[in-house]
């Protein structure tokens, strides 16, 4: 019940508290004061009034109490007086002012929360309500003494024709980008190192370290070593050097030890030559 008799149907109030009712399972709002009353008159108090909505359909919020320091100025409401109290029907939320101190572009729909974070949907063409939209989720943090954030995470969904993209950007700079050309890009904090995946293949820019084994190509089908020309050239020259050295050794030019060495070298060269066409690069 209101603490004083109401003399007009509607009034402006400050939201001084919120809670959830056990029976009605909806937001209950405590209101204080009414614009137009004299300073000497007692404030009109309406405690735990059931809110019919939170400003619009399908959107709900449960604001923090305004008594804690560092929080935005308390929310306000327009209420309709009834025999049982006051029903808040319209709201002013200071969180919106903090998140968008300069307002928003024409045609933008936005949702603001504590900590100056927001989710917004902006039209690419503000004069065309059917134009594609740009969806932005913005999460600032590391505020200074003036409440200005030094860092922020963001997710942006851009549906503008020719610029369709999705970006997930960390406050420190590293990011994931899906661009309009079919590229999936992972970027390092400083932007110097990237991994780009597309229909054309995988491109890595930066130093690469592989810990553990790696298989290049189809593990069930060996890759001819000729796919590594430099390595083939090296092994070919090594084979020639072995053959030349082997030519200097003759079975009749020495004893059993020399003959055994000749046979061993001959077998090694034969095995190496036979292995070249089917050697695969794996497990390096």
Secondary structure as UniProt FT lines:
FT   STRAND          10..20
FT   TURN            22..24
FT   STRAND          27..32
FT   TURN            35..36
FT   TURN            39..40
FT   STRAND          45..50
FT   TURN            57..58
FT   TURN            66..67
FT   TURN            69..70
FT   STRAND          76..82
FT   TURN            83..84
FT   STRAND          85..92
FT   HELIX           94..99
FT   TURN            100..102
FT   TURN            106..107
FT   STRAND          109..112
FT   HELIX           114..116
FT   STRAND          118..123
FT   TURN            126..127
FT   TURN            129..130
FT   STRAND          133..143
FT   TURN            145..146
FT   STRAND          149..158
FT   TURN            161..162
FT   STRAND          165..169
FT   TURN            171..172
FT   STRAND          175..178
FT   TURN            180..181
FT   STRAND          184..187
FT   TURN            189..190
FT   STRAND          194..198
FT   TURN            199..200
FT   STRAND          201..205
FT   TURN            219..220
FT   HELIX           225..227
FT   HELIX           229..247
FT   HELIX           251..253
FT   HELIX           256..275
FT   HELIX           276..278
//
